[in-house]
Amino acid sequence: MKPYYEEGGITIYHGDCEDVLPLLDPVDLVVTSPPYNMGLVPGGNGRGMYRPGASNKAGRFREGYDGGHSDALPQDEYDAWQREVISLCWGTIADDGAMFYNCRPRVEHGVLRLPLGLQFGLPLRQLIVWDRGTGIDVNLRNFCTRGEYIAFFAKPDFKLVDHAASGMGDVWRMGMEYTDFGHPAPFPIGLPTRALSASGAALVLDPFMGSGTTLRAAKDLGRRAIGIDNNERYCEIAAKRLAQEVLAI
């Protein structure tokens, strides 16, 4: 497949990650945050799931991702899709590599639903909590969600670079990303920066690249990276971010 963008060790592919992943050579690390399926929210009758209204906190996802992924799949279909992508990513990772998969719990009809029921189809080495420091909720039935999860999968030979990396612990406190890159749900650059620094990976992959935050972190650290996205507009946004000068870490 011809890259959409390729410069300085950073490569972007425009396409569905399920099609691109089998074509890739091994990578050292995967860092990604997939669509959360936020295009459906619990309805008032205590049973159904509906597209959120424009004023709902998830309203920015009611039309999906800029005409691309709808983010409103039936839950079983979404879970099966994500397990397939996780498996494909796992197949691209070298024997001493790892994967950081950002995901979010949700309370639906008064019941907690964990991401993929924490049944990812792979052995889960650790569950890291991303403490975003802020949150919002629209009712008094539960505490607002301030934390997300980073599922950490690692091949048997994977090790952190040193004890200082281990000392970062399994709770990562960093604020949400508020810069408007033209994408509805960017994660902070500190998240992939921390994963890359802790692993020492030379080549990182993000199969849901979005605005290119993982790739930007890799460039700033002098690492190589591959990004995939099926939305050409996001590919262009990422390419423009990569054209900026290297930021000091």
C-alpha positions as CSV (number, residue, x, y, z in Angstrom):
1,M,0.0,0.0,0.0
2,K,1.3,3.4,-0.9
3,P,1.8,5.7,2.1
4,Y,-0.3,8.9,2.4
5,Y,2.7,10.6,4.0
6,E,6.3,9.4,4.6
7,E,9.1,11.6,5.9
8,G,11.8,11.4,8.6
9,G,10.9,7.9,9.7
10,I,7.2,8.7,10.1
11,T,4.7,7.0,7.8
12,I,0.9,7.5,7.5
13,Y,-1.5,5.1,5.7
14,H,-5.0,6.2,4.7
15,G,-7.2,3.2,5.0
16,D,-8.9,0.8,7.3
17,C,-6.5,-0.6,9.8
18,E,-7.8,-4.1,9.3
19,D,-6.5,-3.9,5.7
20,V,-3.2,-2.3,6.5
21,L,-2.0,-4.1,9.6
22,P,-1.4,-7.5,7.9
23,L,0.9,-5.7,5.4
24,L,3.2,-4.3,8.0
25,D,6.6,-5.5,9.2
26,P,7.0,-6.0,13.0
27,V,6.9,-3.0,15.3
28,D,8.2,-2.5,18.8
29,L,5.1,-0.8,20.3
30,V,1.5,-0.1,19.7
31,V,-0.1,3.0,21.4
32,T,-3.7,3.7,20.4
33,S,-7.0,5.1,21.5
34,P,-9.8,3.6,19.4
35,P,-13.3,5.0,18.9
36,Y,-15.3,4.4,22.1
37,N,-18.6,3.8,20.4
38,M,-20.0,7.0,22.0
39,G,-22.4,7.5,19.2
40,L,-25.0,5.6,21.3
41,V,-26.0,6.6,24.8
42,P,-28.5,5.0,27.3
43,G,-32.1,6.0,26.7
44,G,-34.6,7.1,29.3
45,N,-36.7,3.9,29.3
46,G,-34.0,2.0,31.1
47,R,-33.3,-0.4,28.2
48,G,-32.4,1.1,24.8
49,M,-29.4,2.9,23.4
50,Y,-30.0,6.0,21.3
51,R,-28.0,8.6,19.4
52,P,-27.3,11.5,21.7
53,G,-28.9,14.9,21.3
54,A,-26.7,17.8,20.3
55,S,-26.8,19.1,23.9
56,N,-25.7,15.7,25.4
57,K,-22.1,15.4,26.6
58,A,-21.6,12.8,23.9
59,G,-23.3,15.0,21.3
60,R,-20.1,15.6,19.4
61,F,-20.2,12.0,18.4
62,R,-23.8,11.9,17.2
63,E,-22.7,12.1,13.6
64,G,-19.6,10.0,14.0
65,Y,-16.1,11.1,13.0
66,D,-16.5,13.7,10.3
67,G,-18.6,11.5,8.0
68,G,-16.3,8.5,8.5
69,H,-16.8,5.9,11.3
70,S,-20.3,6.3,12.8
71,D,-19.2,5.4,16.4
72,A,-22.7,3.9,16.9
73,L,-22.3,0.1,16.3
74,P,-24.4,-2.5,18.2
75,Q,-22.3,-3.3,21.2
76,D,-21.6,-6.9,20.2
77,E,-20.4,-5.8,16.8
78,Y,-18.2,-3.1,18.3
79,D,-16.6,-5.5,20.7
80,A,-16.0,-8.1,18.0
81,W,-14.4,-5.4,15.8
82,Q,-12.1,-4.2,18.5
83,R,-11.0,-7.7,19.4
84,E,-10.1,-8.3,15.8
85,V,-8.0,-5.1,15.6
86,I,-6.3,-6.0,18.9
87,S,-5.4,-9.4,17.6
88,L,-4.1,-7.9,14.3
89,C,-2.0,-5.4,16.3
90,W,-0.6,-8.2,18.4
91,G,0.5,-10.0,15.3
92,T,2.6,-7.0,14.2
93,I,4.4,-6.7,17.5
94,A,7.9,-8.0,17.9
95,D,8.7,-10.7,20.5
96,D,10.0,-8.1,23.0
97,G,7.2,-5.5,22.2
98,A,4.1,-4.3,23.9
99,M,0.8,-2.5,23.4
100,F,-1.0,0.3,25.2
101,Y,-4.7,0.3,24.4
102,N,-6.7,3.3,25.8
103,C,-10.3,2.5,26.7
104,R,-13.1,3.8,28.9
105,P,-15.6,2.4,31.3
106,R,-19.3,3.5,31.1
107,V,-22.3,3.4,33.3
108,E,-25.3,2.3,31.3
109,H,-28.8,2.0,32.9
110,G,-27.2,2.0,36.3
111,V,-24.7,-0.8,35.6
112,L,-21.0,-0.5,35.0
113,R,-19.8,-1.8,31.6
114,L,-16.1,-2.4,31.4
115,P,-14.4,-2.1,28.0
116,L,-14.9,-5.4,26.1
117,G,-15.8,-6.9,29.5
118,L,-12.0,-6.9,30.1
119,Q,-12.0,-9.9,27.8
120,F,-9.6,-8.6,25.1
121,G,-8.6,-12.0,23.6
122,L,-5.1,-11.5,24.8
123,P,-3.3,-12.0,28.2
124,L,-3.6,-8.6,30.0
125,R,-0.3,-7.9,31.8
126,Q,-1.6,-4.8,33.6
127,L,-4.4,-2.2,33.7
128,I,-3.2,1.3,34.0
129,V,-5.5,4.0,35.2
130,W,-5.4,7.3,33.4
131,D,-6.5,10.0,35.9
132,R,-7.7,12.8,33.8
133,G,-8.3,15.1,36.8
134,T,-11.7,16.2,35.6
135,G,-15.0,14.8,34.5
136,I,-18.6,15.6,33.9
137,D,-21.9,13.8,34.4
138,V,-25.5,14.7,33.9
139,N,-27.2,12.9,36.8
140,L,-26.7,12.0,40.5
141,R,-26.9,8.3,40.2
142,N,-23.2,7.7,40.1
143,F,-19.9,9.5,40.5
144,C,-18.6,11.2,37.4
145,T,-16.0,9.3,35.4
146,R,-12.6,10.9,35.8
147,G,-10.5,7.9,34.9
148,E,-9.9,5.9,31.8
149,Y,-8.0,2.7,31.4
150,I,-4.9,1.9,29.5
151,A,-4.8,-1.9,28.9
152,F,-1.2,-2.9,28.8
153,F,-0.4,-6.1,26.8
154,A,3.2,-7.3,26.6
155,K,5.1,-10.1,24.8
156,P,7.0,-12.4,27.1
157,D,10.4,-10.8,26.5
158,F,9.2,-7.2,27.0
159,K,10.8,-5.2,29.8
160,L,10.7,-1.6,30.8
161,V,13.8,0.4,30.2
162,D,14.7,0.9,33.9
163,H,13.4,1.1,37.5
164,A,12.5,4.8,37.0
165,A,10.1,3.8,34.3
166,S,8.5,1.2,36.6
167,G,8.3,3.9,39.3
168,M,5.8,5.8,37.1
169,G,3.3,3.4,38.6
170,D,-0.1,2.2,37.3
171,V,-1.9,5.5,37.8
172,W,-1.0,8.1,35.2
173,R,-2.1,11.6,36.2
174,M,-2.3,13.9,33.2
175,G,-5.0,16.3,32.0
176,M,-7.2,15.9,29.0
177,E,-6.2,17.5,25.7
178,Y,-8.0,20.7,25.0
179,T,-6.2,21.9,21.9
180,D,-8.5,21.9,18.9
181,F,-6.7,19.9,16.3
182,G,-9.8,19.3,14.3
183,H,-10.5,15.9,15.9
184,P,-13.3,15.4,18.5
185,A,-11.3,13.2,20.9
186,P,-7.5,13.7,21.0
187,F,-5.6,12.3,23.9
188,P,-2.8,14.3,25.5
189,I,0.7,14.0,24.0
190,G,2.0,13.0,27.4
191,L,0.3,9.6,27.2
192,P,2.2,8.2,24.1
193,T,5.3,10.1,25.3
194,R,5.2,8.2,28.6
195,A,4.6,4.9,26.9
196,L,7.5,5.4,24.4
197,S,9.9,6.6,27.1
198,A,9.2,3.7,29.4
199,S,9.6,1.1,26.6
200,G,12.5,2.4,24.7
201,A,10.7,1.4,21.5
202,A,12.3,2.5,18.2
203,L,9.2,2.0,16.1
204,V,5.6,2.7,17.3
205,L,2.3,2.0,15.6
206,D,-1.1,3.7,16.1
207,P,-3.8,2.0,14.1
208,F,-6.4,4.7,15.0
209,M,-4.1,7.7,14.4
210,G,-6.7,10.5,14.5
211,S,-4.9,13.8,14.7
212,G,-1.5,12.1,14.9
213,T,-0.7,12.6,18.6
214,T,1.3,9.3,18.9
215,L,3.2,10.1,15.8
216,R,4.0,13.6,17.0
217,A,5.3,12.2,20.3
218,A,7.5,9.8,18.4
219,K,8.9,12.5,16.3
220,D,9.7,14.7,19.3
221,L,11.5,11.7,20.9
222,G,13.4,10.9,17.7
223,R,11.6,7.6,17.2
224,R,10.0,6.1,14.1
225,A,6.3,5.7,13.8
226,I,3.4,4.4,11.6
227,G,-0.1,5.8,11.7
228,I,-3.3,4.5,10.1
229,D,-6.6,6.3,9.7
230,N,-9.5,5.8,7.3
231,N,-10.4,9.5,7.4
232,E,-8.3,11.5,4.9
233,R,-9.0,14.7,6.7
234,Y,-7.3,13.3,9.8
235,C,-4.4,12.1,7.7
236,E,-3.9,15.7,6.5
237,I,-4.2,17.1,10.0
238,A,-1.6,14.6,11.3
239,A,0.7,15.4,8.4
240,K,0.5,19.2,9.2
241,R,1.3,18.5,12.9
242,L,4.3,16.5,11.8
243,A,5.5,19.4,9.7
244,Q,6.1,21.5,12.7
245,E,9.5,21.8,14.4
246,V,10.4,19.1,16.9
247,L,9.2,20.1,20.3
248,A,11.3,20.0,23.4
249,I,10.5,17.0,25.7
